[in-house]
Amino acid sequence: VALPEFARSLNLGLVPVLDELSGEREIWMSAHQDLAYLPRVRAVKQFLKKLVRRDEQRLLRNAPWSS
């Protein structure tokens, strides 16, 4: 199975075998239209956006993951 680079940070003894393998992923978040603008749903959305932005370089394999 092709795993994301950050799976190696879990200390499971994983080693890359196909360094030339690459891919892209989209991250989607959905909510029912009646709930999408509730403060708690918006807070989760903002929190997730902040995490992805914080780790953008590592998610793009441009920086190492530390354990």
All heavy atoms as a GROMACS GRO file, in nm:
protein
  549
    1VAL      N    1   0.084  -0.117   0.000
    1VAL     CA    2   0.000   0.000   0.000
    1VAL      C    3   0.089   0.124   0.000
    1VAL      O    4   0.195   0.125   0.060
    1VAL     CB    5  -0.095  -0.002   0.122
    1VAL    CG1    6  -0.018   0.010   0.251
    1VAL    CG2    7  -0.198   0.107   0.112
    2ALA      N    8   0.047   0.224  -0.071
    2ALA     CA    9   0.118   0.352  -0.072
    2ALA      C   10   0.069   0.435   0.046
    2ALA      O   11  -0.048   0.469   0.054
    2ALA     CB   12   0.093   0.425  -0.203
    3LEU      N   13   0.159   0.466   0.135
    3LEU     CA   14   0.125   0.544   0.254
    3LEU      C   15   0.183   0.684   0.242
    3LEU      O   16   0.285   0.705   0.178
    3LEU     CB   17   0.182   0.477   0.380
    3LEU     CG   18   0.125   0.341   0.414
    3LEU    CD1   19   0.204   0.280   0.530
    3LEU    CD2   20  -0.021   0.351   0.451
    4PRO      N   21   0.121   0.780   0.308
    4PRO     CA   22   0.178   0.916   0.308
    4PRO      C   23   0.309   0.919   0.386
    4PRO      O   24   0.333   0.836   0.475
    4PRO     CB   25   0.070   1.000   0.375
    4PRO     CG   26  -0.010   0.904   0.454
    4PRO     CD   27  -0.002   0.772   0.384
    5GLU      N   28   0.392   1.015   0.353
    5GLU     CA   29   0.523   1.030   0.416
    5GLU      C   30   0.512   1.037   0.569
    5GLU      O   31   0.595   0.981   0.640
    5GLU     CB   32   0.591   1.156   0.363
    5GLU     CG   33   0.724   1.188   0.424
    5GLU     CD   34   0.835   1.094   0.379
    5GLU    OE1   35   0.817   1.023   0.279
    5GLU    OE2   36   0.938   1.092   0.446
    6PHE      N   37   0.410   1.104   0.620
    6PHE     CA   38   0.402   1.121   0.766
    6PHE      C   39   0.374   0.990   0.839
    6PHE      O   40   0.390   0.983   0.960
    6PHE     CB   41   0.302   1.228   0.806
    6PHE     CG   42   0.161   1.205   0.757
    6PHE    CD1   43   0.075   1.122   0.823
    6PHE    CD2   44   0.116   1.271   0.643
    6PHE    CE1   45  -0.055   1.103   0.780
    6PHE    CE2   46  -0.013   1.253   0.598
    6PHE     CZ   47  -0.099   1.168   0.666
    7ALA      N   48   0.337   0.882   0.771
    7ALA     CA   49   0.317   0.753   0.837
    7ALA      C   50   0.447   0.703   0.897
    7ALA      O   51   0.446   0.628   0.994
    7ALA     CB   52   0.260   0.652   0.738
    8ARG      N   53   0.561   0.745   0.842
    8ARG     CA   54   0.690   0.705   0.896
    8ARG      C   55   0.714   0.762   1.035
    8ARG      O   56   0.791   0.707   1.113
    8ARG     CB   57   0.802   0.746   0.803
    8ARG     CG   58   0.801   0.665   0.676
    8ARG     CD   59   0.905   0.707   0.577
    8ARG     NE   60   1.038   0.722   0.636
    8ARG     CZ   61   1.137   0.784   0.575
    8ARG    NH1   62   1.118   0.839   0.457
    8ARG    NH2   63   1.254   0.794   0.633
    9SER      N   64   0.648   0.872   1.068
    9SER     CA   65   0.670   0.935   1.199
    9SER      C   66   0.606   0.855   1.312
    9SER      O   67   0.628   0.886   1.428
    9SER     CB   68   0.615   1.078   1.199
    9SER     OG   69   0.474   1.076   1.191
   10LEU      N   70   0.530   0.753   1.280
   10LEU     CA   71   0.465   0.673   1.383
   10LEU      C   72   0.556   0.566   1.443
   10LEU      O   73   0.515   0.490   1.528
   10LEU     CB   74   0.339   0.606   1.325
   10LEU     CG   75   0.233   0.702   1.272
   10LEU    CD1   76   0.119   0.624   1.206
   10LEU    CD2   77   0.180   0.789   1.383
   11ASN      N   78   0.682   0.561   1.397
   11ASN     CA   79   0.781   0.466   1.449
   11ASN      C   80   0.735   0.322   1.437
   11ASN      O   81   0.747   0.244   1.530
   11ASN     CB   82   0.818   0.498   1.594
   11ASN     CG   83   0.895   0.626   1.606
   11ASN    OD1   84   0.978   0.657   1.521
   11ASN    ND2   85   0.869   0.704   1.710
   12LEU      N   86   0.684   0.284   1.322
   12LEU     CA   87   0.640   0.147   1.299
   12LEU      C   88   0.745   0.066   1.222
   12LEU      O   89   0.718  -0.045   1.180
   12LEU     CB   90   0.508   0.147   1.220
   12LEU     CG   91   0.391   0.217   1.288
   12LEU    CD1   92   0.271   0.223   1.195
   12LEU    CD2   93   0.354   0.147   1.418
   13GLY      N   94   0.862   0.123   1.204
   13GLY     CA   95   0.968   0.054   1.132
   13GLY      C   96   0.949   0.056   0.982
   13GLY      O   97   1.010  -0.023   0.910
   14LEU      N   98   0.867   0.147   0.932
   14LEU     CA   99   0.844   0.156   0.789
   14LEU      C  100   0.963   0.221   0.720
   14LEU      O  101   1.022   0.315   0.772
   14LEU     CB  102   0.718   0.239   0.761
   14LEU     CG  103   0.587   0.185   0.820
   14LEU    CD1  104   0.476   0.287   0.799
   14LEU    CD2  105   0.552   0.053   0.755
   15VAL      N  106   0.998   0.170   0.604
   15VAL     CA  107   1.106   0.229   0.525
   15VAL      C  108   1.055   0.248   0.382
   15VAL      O  109   0.980   0.164   0.331
   15VAL     CB  110   1.233   0.142   0.525
   15VAL    CG1  111   1.294   0.136   0.663
   15VAL    CG2  112   1.204   0.003   0.475
   16PRO      N  113   1.094   0.356   0.316
   16PRO     CA  114   1.050   0.376   0.178
   16PRO      C  115   1.119   0.278   0.085
   16PRO      O  116   1.238   0.249   0.100
   16PRO     CB  117   1.092   0.520   0.149
   16PRO     CG  118   1.203   0.548   0.245
   16PRO     CD  119   1.176   0.465   0.366
   17VAL      N  120   1.045   0.223  -0.009
   17VAL     CA  121   1.102   0.131  -0.108
   17VAL      C  122   1.087   0.185  -0.250
   17VAL      O  123   1.155   0.140  -0.340
   17VAL     CB  124   1.041  -0.010  -0.097
   17VAL    CG1  125   1.080  -0.076   0.034
   17VAL    CG2  126   0.891  -0.007  -0.112
   18LEU      N  127   0.997   0.276  -0.271
   18LEU     CA  128   0.976   0.336  -0.402
   18LEU      C  129   0.979   0.488  -0.389
   18LEU      O  130   0.876   0.554  -0.393
   18LEU     CB  131   0.843   0.290  -0.462
   18LEU     CG  132   0.828   0.142  -0.491
   18LEU    CD1  133   0.684   0.110  -0.531
   18LEU    CD2  134   0.924   0.098  -0.599
   19ASP      N  135   1.098   0.543  -0.371
   19ASP     CA  136   1.108   0.688  -0.351
   19ASP      C  137   1.053   0.767  -0.467
   19ASP      O  138   1.011   0.881  -0.451
   19ASP     CB  139   1.253   0.728  -0.326
   19ASP     CG  140   1.299   0.693  -0.186
   19ASP    OD1  141   1.213   0.690  -0.095
   19ASP    OD2  142   1.418   0.668  -0.167
   20GLU      N  143   1.053   0.710  -0.587
   20GLU     CA  144   1.003   0.783  -0.703
   20GLU      C  145   0.850   0.787  -0.708
   20GLU      O  146   0.793   0.861  -0.786
   20GLU     CB  147   1.057   0.722  -0.833
   20GLU     CG  148   1.003   0.585  -0.867
   20GLU     CD  149   1.072   0.468  -0.796
   20GLU    OE1  150   1.164   0.489  -0.717
   20GLU    OE2  151   1.030   0.355  -0.822
   21LEU      N  152   0.784   0.710  -0.625
   21LEU     CA  153   0.638   0.709  -0.621
   21LEU      C  154   0.588   0.838  -0.555
   21LEU      O  155   0.635   0.877  -0.449
   21LEU     CB  156   0.588   0.589  -0.541
   21LEU     CG  157   0.438   0.568  -0.532
   21LEU    CD1  158   0.381   0.538  -0.670
   21LEU    CD2  159   0.408   0.454  -0.438
   22SER      N  160   0.497   0.904  -0.620
   22SER     CA  161   0.440   1.026  -0.563
   22SER      C  162   0.294   1.034  -0.602
   22SER      O  163   0.246   0.962  -0.688
   22SER     CB  164   0.516   1.150  -0.611
   22SER     OG  165   0.498   1.166  -0.750
   23GLY      N  166   0.224   1.123  -0.538
   23GLY     CA  167   0.083   1.141  -0.566
   23GLY      C  168   0.030   1.265  -0.497
   23GLY      O  169   0.102   1.331  -0.422
   24GLU      N  170  -0.093   1.294  -0.525
   24GLU     CA  171  -0.159   1.408  -0.462
   24GLU      C  172  -0.287   1.362  -0.396
   24GLU      O  173  -0.348   1.265  -0.439
   24GLU     CB  174  -0.194   1.514  -0.567
   24GLU     CG  175  -0.076   1.589  -0.619
   24GLU     CD  176  -0.117   1.704  -0.710
   24GLU    OE1  177  -0.234   1.748  -0.703
   24GLU    OE2  178  -0.031   1.749  -0.785
   25ARG      N  179  -0.324   1.433  -0.294
   25ARG     CA  180  -0.449   1.404  -0.223
   25ARG      C  181  -0.525   1.534  -0.204
   25ARG      O  182  -0.466   1.640  -0.186
   25ARG     CB  183  -0.420   1.344  -0.086
   25ARG     CG  184  -0.361   1.208  -0.092
   25ARG     CD  185  -0.365   1.146   0.048
   25ARG     NE  186  -0.330   1.007   0.038
   25ARG     CZ  187  -0.210   0.959   0.061
   25ARG    NH1  188  -0.112   1.040   0.096
   25ARG    NH2  189  -0.186   0.831   0.050
   26GLU      N  190  -0.653   1.523  -0.207
   26GLU     CA  191  -0.738   1.637  -0.171
   26GLU      C  192  -0.797   1.607  -0.034
   26GLU      O  193  -0.821   1.492   0.001
   26GLU     CB  194  -0.852   1.654  -0.271
   26GLU     CG  195  -0.807   1.702  -0.405
   26GLU     CD  196  -0.925   1.727  -0.498
   26GLU    OE1  197  -1.041   1.716  -0.456
   26GLU    OE2  198  -0.899   1.757  -0.615
   27ILE      N  199  -0.816   1.709   0.041
   27ILE     CA  200  -0.879   1.695   0.172
   27ILE      C  201  -1.015   1.762   0.165
   27ILE      O  202  -1.024   1.880   0.129
   27ILE     CB  203  -0.793   1.759   0.283
   27ILE    CG1  204  -0.656   1.692   0.287
   27ILE    CG2  205  -0.863   1.748   0.418
   27ILE    CD1  206  -0.558   1.760   0.380
   28TRP      N  207  -1.116   1.687   0.195
   28TRP     CA  208  -1.252   1.737   0.190
   28TRP      C  209  -1.314   1.732   0.330
   28TRP      O  210  -1.289   1.640   0.406
   28TRP     CB  211  -1.337   1.651   0.098
   28TRP     CG  212  -1.308   1.668  -0.047
   28TRP    CD1  213  -1.190   1.640  -0.110
   28TRP    CD2  214  -1.398   1.714  -0.146
   28TRP    NE1  215  -1.203   1.667  -0.244
   28TRP    CE2  216  -1.330   1.711  -0.269
   28TRP    CE3  217  -1.530   1.756  -0.144
   28TRP    CZ2  218  -1.389   1.751  -0.387
   28TRP    CZ3  219  -1.588   1.794  -0.263
   28TRP    CH2  220  -1.518   1.792  -0.383
   29MET      N  221  -1.396   1.830   0.358
   29MET     CA  222  -1.477   1.828   0.479
   29MET      C  223  -1.617   1.866   0.435
   29MET      O  224  -1.636   1.963   0.363
   29MET     CB  225  -1.426   1.929   0.581
   29MET     CG  226  -1.510   1.931   0.706
   29MET     SD  227  -1.449   2.052   0.824
   29MET     CE  228  -1.598   2.082   0.914
   30SER      N  229  -1.712   1.788   0.476
   30SER     CA  230  -1.850   1.820   0.438
   30SER      C  231  -1.937   1.826   0.562
   30SER      O  232  -1.908   1.764   0.664
   30SER     CB  233  -1.904   1.717   0.339
   30SER     OG  234  -1.911   1.590   0.398
   31ALA      N  235  -2.041   1.902   0.551
   31ALA     CA  236  -2.139   1.915   0.658
   31ALA      C  237  -2.274   1.943   0.593
   31ALA      O  238  -2.280   2.004   0.485
   31ALA     CB  239  -2.102   2.028   0.754
   32HIS      N  240  -2.376   1.898   0.657
   32HIS     CA  241  -2.510   1.926   0.606
   32HIS      C  242  -2.529   2.077   0.598
   32HIS      O  243  -2.482   2.152   0.684
   32HIS     CB  244  -2.615   1.863   0.699
   32HIS     CG  245  -2.753   1.867   0.643
   32HIS    ND1  246  -2.832   1.977   0.652
   32HIS    CD2  247  -2.823   1.773   0.574
   32HIS    CE1  248  -2.948   1.953   0.592
   32HIS    NE2  249  -2.945   1.829   0.545
   33GLN      N  250  -2.597   2.122   0.495
   33GLN     CA  251  -2.613   2.266   0.475
   33GLN      C  252  -2.680   2.336   0.592
   33GLN      O  253  -2.656   2.454   0.616
   33GLN     CB  254  -2.691   2.294   0.346
   33GLN     CG  255  -2.833   2.242   0.346
   33GLN     CD  256  -2.899   2.262   0.209
   33GLN    OE1  257  -2.834   2.300   0.114
   33GLN    NE2  258  -3.026   2.233   0.201
   34ASP      N  259  -2.762   2.266   0.668
   34ASP     CA  260  -2.826   2.326   0.785
   34ASP      C  261  -2.728   2.342   0.902
   34ASP      O  262  -2.757   2.416   0.996
   34ASP     CB  263  -2.945   2.242   0.831
   34ASP     CG  264  -3.060   2.243   0.731
   34ASP    OD1  265  -3.062   2.332   0.643
   34ASP    OD2  266  -3.147   2.154   0.740
   35LEU      N  267  -2.615   2.271   0.897
   35LEU     CA  268  -2.519   2.274   1.008
   35LEU      C  269  -2.389   2.345   0.973
   35LEU      O  270  -2.312   2.380   1.063
   35LEU     CB  271  -2.486   2.130   1.050
   35LEU     CG  272  -2.605   2.040   1.086
   35LEU    CD1  273  -2.557   1.900   1.115
   35LEU    CD2  274  -2.680   2.097   1.204
   36ALA      N  275  -2.365   2.367   0.847
   36ALA     CA  276  -2.235   2.415   0.801
   36ALA      C  277  -2.191   2.546   0.865
   36ALA      O  278  -2.072   2.570   0.879
   36ALA     CB  279  -2.235   2.428   0.649
   37TYR      N  280  -2.284   2.630   0.902
   37TYR     CA  281  -2.247   2.761   0.956
   37TYR      C  282  -2.263   2.772   1.108
   37TYR      O  283  -2.250   2.881   1.162
   37TYR     CB  284  -2.326   2.872   0.885
   37TYR     CG  285  -2.289   2.876   0.738
   37TYR    CD1  286  -2.369   2.818   0.642
   37TYR    CD2  287  -2.169   2.934   0.698
   37TYR    CE1  288  -2.333   2.820   0.508
   37TYR    CE2  289  -2.131   2.936   0.566
   37TYR     CZ  290  -2.214   2.879   0.471
   37TYR     OH  291  -2.176   2.880   0.339
   38LEU      N  292  -2.285   2.659   1.172
   38LEU     CA  293  -2.288   2.661   1.318
   38LEU      C  294  -2.148   2.690   1.371
   38LEU      O  295  -2.048   2.647   1.314
   38LEU     CB  296  -2.334   2.526   1.373
   38LEU     CG  297  -2.482   2.490   1.352
   38LEU    CD1  298  -2.509   2.350   1.404
   38LEU    CD2  299  -2.572   2.590   1.421
   39PRO      N  300  -2.139   2.766   1.480
   39PRO     CA  301  -2.007   2.801   1.532
   39PRO      C  302  -1.917   2.680   1.559
   39PRO      O  303  -1.798   2.684   1.530
   39PRO     CB  304  -2.039   2.876   1.661
   39PRO     CG  305  -2.175   2.936   1.637
   39PRO     CD  306  -2.247   2.832   1.552
   40ARG      N  307  -1.972   2.571   1.609
   40ARG     CA  308  -1.887   2.455   1.641
   40ARG      C  309  -1.835   2.388   1.514
   40ARG      O  310  -1.721   2.340   1.511
   40ARG     CB  311  -1.961   2.356   1.730
   40ARG     CG  312  -2.084   2.293   1.668
   40ARG     CD  313  -2.152   2.197   1.768
   40ARG     NE  314  -2.267   2.135   1.712
   40ARG     CZ  315  -2.392   2.176   1.732
   40ARG    NH1  316  -2.414   2.281   1.811
   40ARG    NH2  317  -2.493   2.112   1.678
   41VAL      N  318  -1.913   2.386   1.408
   41VAL     CA  319  -1.868   2.328   1.281
   41VAL      C  320  -1.764   2.420   1.218
   41VAL      O  321  -1.661   2.374   1.167
   41VAL     CB  322  -1.988   2.304   1.187
   41VAL    CG1  323  -1.942   2.254   1.050
   41VAL    CG2  324  -2.085   2.204   1.248
   42ARG      N  325  -1.787   2.549   1.221
   42ARG     CA  326  -1.689   2.644   1.168
   42ARG      C  327  -1.558   2.638   1.247
   42ARG      O  328  -1.450   2.651   1.189
   42ARG     CB  329  -1.747   2.785   1.168
   42ARG     CG  330  -1.859   2.798   1.065
   42ARG     CD  331  -1.929   2.930   1.068
   42ARG     NE  332  -1.834   3.041   1.058
   42ARG     CZ  333  -1.863   3.164   1.093
   42ARG    NH1  334  -1.983   3.195   1.137
   42ARG    NH2  335  -1.773   3.260   1.082
   43ALA      N  336  -1.567   2.615   1.377
   43ALA     CA  337  -1.446   2.605   1.460
   43ALA      C  338  -1.364   2.483   1.420
   43ALA      O  339  -1.240   2.492   1.411
   43ALA     CB  340  -1.484   2.599   1.608
   44VAL      N  341  -1.428   2.372   1.395
   44VAL     CA  342  -1.357   2.252   1.351
   44VAL      C  343  -1.291   2.277   1.215
   44VAL      O  344  -1.175   2.242   1.194
   44VAL     CB  345  -1.451   2.129   1.346
   44VAL    CG1  346  -1.384   2.011   1.276
   44VAL    CG2  347  -1.496   2.090   1.485
   45LYS      N  348  -1.364   2.340   1.125
   45LYS     CA  349  -1.310   2.370   0.993
   45LYS      C  350  -1.186   2.458   1.005
   45LYS      O  351  -1.083   2.431   0.942
   45LYS     CB  352  -1.417   2.440   0.909
   45LYS     CG  353  -1.372   2.480   0.772
   45LYS     CD  354  -1.484   2.552   0.698
   45LYS     CE  355  -1.436   2.611   0.568
   45LYS     NZ  356  -1.542   2.687   0.499
   46GLN      N  357  -1.192   2.562   1.085
   46GLN     CA  358  -1.078   2.652   1.103
   46GLN      C  359  -0.960   2.580   1.167
   46GLN      O  360  -0.845   2.601   1.130
   46GLN     CB  361  -1.117   2.774   1.185
   46GLN     CG  362  -1.213   2.866   1.114
   46GLN     CD  363  -1.153   2.928   0.990
   46GLN    OE1  364  -1.111   2.860   0.897
   46GLN    NE2  365  -1.147   3.060   0.989
   47PHE      N  366  -0.989   2.494   1.264
   47PHE     CA  367  -0.884   2.417   1.332
   47PHE      C  368  -0.812   2.326   1.233
   47PHE      O  369  -0.688   2.322   1.230
   47PHE     CB  370  -0.945   2.335   1.446
   47PHE     CG  371  -0.848   2.242   1.512
   47PHE    CD1  372  -0.753   2.290   1.599
   47PHE    CD2  373  -0.853   2.105   1.487
   47PHE    CE1  374  -0.663   2.205   1.661
   47PHE    CE2  375  -0.764   2.019   1.548
   47PHE     CZ  376  -0.668   2.070   1.635
   48LEU      N  377  -0.887   2.255   1.149
   48LEU     CA  378  -0.827   2.165   1.050
   48LEU      C  379  -0.746   2.243   0.946
   48LEU      O  380  -0.637   2.200   0.907
   48LEU     CB  381  -0.934   2.080   0.983
   48LEU     CG  382  -1.002   1.978   1.075
   48LEU    CD1  383  -1.118   1.910   1.003
   48LEU    CD2  384  -0.903   1.876   1.128
   49LYS      N  385  -0.797   2.356   0.902
   49LYS     CA  386  -0.723   2.439   0.807
   49LYS      C  387  -0.590   2.484   0.868
   49LYS      O  388  -0.487   2.485   0.801
   49LYS     CB  389  -0.806   2.560   0.766
   49LYS     CG  390  -0.917   2.528   0.668
   49LYS     CD  391  -1.008   2.646   0.647
   49LYS     CE  392  -0.960   2.733   0.536
   49LYS     NZ  393  -1.059   2.839   0.501
   50LYS      N  394  -0.594   2.521   0.995
   50LYS     CA  395  -0.473   2.566   1.063
   50LYS      C  396  -0.370   2.453   1.071
   50LYS      O  397  -0.251   2.474   1.046
   50LYS     CB  398  -0.509   2.615   1.204
   50LYS     CG  399  -0.395   2.670   1.282
   50LYS     CD  400  -0.444   2.720   1.416
   50LYS     CE  401  -0.331   2.768   1.503
   50LYS     NZ  402  -0.379   2.815   1.634
   51LEU      N  403  -0.414   2.332   1.101
   51LEU     CA  404  -0.323   2.218   1.108
   51LEU      C  405  -0.260   2.188   0.972
   51LEU      O  406  -0.140   2.162   0.962
   51LEU     CB  407  -0.396   2.092   1.158
   51LEU     CG  408  -0.431   2.086   1.304
   51LEU    CD1  409  -0.505   1.956   1.334
   51LEU    CD2  410  -0.308   2.098   1.391
   52VAL      N  411  -0.341   2.190   0.869
   52VAL     CA  412  -0.289   2.161   0.735
   52VAL      C  413  -0.191   2.268   0.692
   52VAL      O  414  -0.084   2.238   0.639
   52VAL     CB  415  -0.405   2.145   0.633
   52VAL    CG1  416  -0.352   2.141   0.491
   52VAL    CG2  417  -0.486   2.020   0.664
   53ARG      N  418  -0.221   2.392   0.717
   53ARG     CA  419  -0.128   2.500   0.681
   53ARG      C  420   0.002   2.489   0.760
   53ARG      O  421   0.110   2.511   0.706
   53ARG     CB  422  -0.192   2.636   0.705
   53ARG     CG  423  -0.294   2.670   0.599
   53ARG     CD  424  -0.340   2.814   0.611
   53ARG     NE  425  -0.443   2.840   0.511
   53ARG     CZ  426  -0.563   2.885   0.538
   53ARG    NH1  427  -0.597   2.914   0.662
   53ARG    NH2  428  -0.650   2.906   0.442
   54ARG      N  429  -0.008   2.453   0.888
   54ARG     CA  430   0.110   2.439   0.972
   54ARG      C  431   0.203   2.330   0.918
   54ARG      O  432   0.324   2.346   0.917
   54ARG     CB  433   0.069   2.405   1.115
   54ARG     CG  434   0.186   2.396   1.212
   54ARG     CD  435   0.148   2.333   1.342
   54ARG     NE  436   0.127   2.190   1.318
   54ARG     CZ  437   0.078   2.108   1.409
   54ARG    NH1  438   0.041   2.152   1.526
   54ARG    NH2  439   0.064   1.980   1.382
   55ASP      N  440   0.145   2.222   0.871
   55ASP     CA  441   0.223   2.108   0.826
   55ASP      C  442   0.235   2.098   0.675
   55ASP      O  443   0.273   1.993   0.622
   55ASP     CB  444   0.162   1.979   0.882
   55ASP     CG  445   0.173   1.971   1.033
   55ASP    OD1  446   0.266   2.030   1.089
   55ASP    OD2  447   0.088   1.905   1.095
   56GLU      N  448   0.206   2.205   0.604
   56GLU     CA  449   0.203   2.202   0.457
   56GLU      C  450   0.332   2.150   0.397
   56GLU      O  451   0.330   2.065   0.308
   56GLU     CB  452   0.173   2.341   0.403
   56GLU     CG  453   0.164   2.346   0.253
   56GLU     CD  454   0.125   2.486   0.204
   56GLU    OE1  455   0.128   2.581   0.283
   56GLU    OE2  456   0.094   2.496   0.086
   57GLN      N  457   0.446   2.198   0.441
   57GLN     CA  458   0.572   2.155   0.383
   57GLN      C  459   0.599   2.007   0.405
   57GLN      O  460   0.650   1.938   0.318
   57GLN     CB  461   0.688   2.239   0.436
   57GLN     CG  462   0.684   2.383   0.390
   57GLN     CD  463   0.681   2.395   0.239
   57GLN    OE1  464   0.764   2.336   0.170
   57GLN    NE2  465   0.585   2.469   0.187
   58ARG      N  466   0.562   1.957   0.521
   58ARG     CA  467   0.581   1.814   0.547
   58ARG      C  468   0.482   1.731   0.467
   58ARG      O  469   0.516   1.623   0.419
   58ARG     CB  470   0.569   1.785   0.696
   58ARG     CG  471   0.690   1.837   0.770
   58ARG     CD  472   0.681   1.805   0.914
   58ARG     NE  473   0.592   1.903   0.975
   58ARG     CZ  474   0.586   1.929   1.103
   58ARG    NH1  475   0.660   1.861   1.186
   58ARG    NH2  476   0.506   2.021   1.150
   59LEU      N  477   0.362   1.779   0.451
   59LEU     CA  478   0.264   1.706   0.372
   59LEU      C  479   0.307   1.701   0.225
   59LEU      O  480   0.273   1.608   0.153
   59LEU     CB  481   0.126   1.772   0.385
   59LEU     CG  482   0.060   1.757   0.521
   59LEU    CD1  483  -0.061   1.850   0.531
   59LEU    CD2  484   0.020   1.614   0.548
   60LEU      N  485   0.381   1.800   0.181
   60LEU     CA  486   0.431   1.804   0.044
   60LEU      C  487   0.568   1.738   0.030
   60LEU      O  488   0.629   1.745  -0.074
   60LEU     CB  489   0.438   1.950  -0.005
   60LEU     CG  490   0.304   2.020  -0.018
   60LEU    CD1  491   0.324   2.168  -0.047
   60LEU    CD2  492   0.219   1.955  -0.124
   61ARG      N  493   0.615   1.676   0.136
   61ARG     CA  494   0.745   1.607   0.140
   61ARG      C  495   0.863   1.702   0.124
   61ARG      O  496   0.969   1.661   0.080
   61ARG     CB  497   0.753   1.496   0.036
   61ARG     CG  498   0.656   1.384   0.061
   61ARG     CD  499   0.672   1.276  -0.040
   61ARG     NE  500   0.794   1.200  -0.006
   61ARG     CZ  501   0.833   1.093  -0.071
   61ARG    NH1  502   0.766   1.050  -0.173
   61ARG    NH2  503   0.941   1.030  -0.035
   62ASN      N  504   0.846   1.827   0.158
   62ASN     CA  505   0.956   1.922   0.148
   62ASN      C  506   1.029   1.941   0.280
   62ASN      O  507   1.123   2.017   0.289
   62ASN     CB  508   0.907   2.057   0.097
   62ASN     CG  509   0.855   2.048  -0.044
   62ASN    OD1  510   0.901   1.965  -0.121
   62ASN    ND2  511   0.761   2.131  -0.078
   63ALA      N  512   0.982   1.874   0.384
   63ALA     CA  513   1.046   1.885   0.515
   63ALA      C  514   1.025   1.753   0.589
   63ALA      O  515   0.924   1.686   0.568
   63ALA     CB  516   0.986   2.000   0.594
   64PRO      N  517   1.118   1.715   0.673
   64PRO     CA  518   1.105   1.587   0.744
   64PRO      C  519   1.003   1.594   0.858
   64PRO      O  520   0.976   1.700   0.912
   64PRO     CB  521   1.246   1.564   0.801
   64PRO     CG  522   1.301   1.702   0.818
   64PRO     CD  523   1.243   1.784   0.706
   65TRP      N  524   0.950   1.479   0.891
   65TRP     CA  525   0.862   1.465   1.007
   65TRP      C  526   0.947   1.423   1.124
   65TRP      O  527   1.029   1.334   1.114
   65TRP     CB  528   0.755   1.359   0.983
   65TRP     CG  529   0.651   1.405   0.888
   65TRP    CD1  530   0.655   1.396   0.752
   65TRP    CD2  531   0.529   1.470   0.920
   65TRP    NE1  532   0.543   1.451   0.698
   65TRP    CE2  533   0.464   1.496   0.799
   65TRP    CE3  534   0.470   1.510   1.038
   65TRP    CZ2  535   0.340   1.561   0.792
   65TRP    CZ3  536   0.347   1.572   1.033
   65TRP    CH2  537   0.284   1.598   0.912
   66SER      N  538   0.928   1.486   1.236
   66SER     CA  539   1.000   1.443   1.356
   66SER      C  540   0.907   1.359   1.441
   66SER      O  541   0.786   1.378   1.438
   66SER     CB  542   1.050   1.564   1.434
   66SER     OG  543   0.942   1.648   1.468
   67SER      N  544   0.963   1.268   1.514
   67SER     CA  545   0.881   1.176   1.595
   67SER      C  546   0.841   1.238   1.725
   67SER      O  547   0.904   1.320   1.780
   67SER     CB  548   0.960   1.049   1.624
   67SER     OG  549   0.998   0.990   1.502
   0.00000   0.00000   0.00000
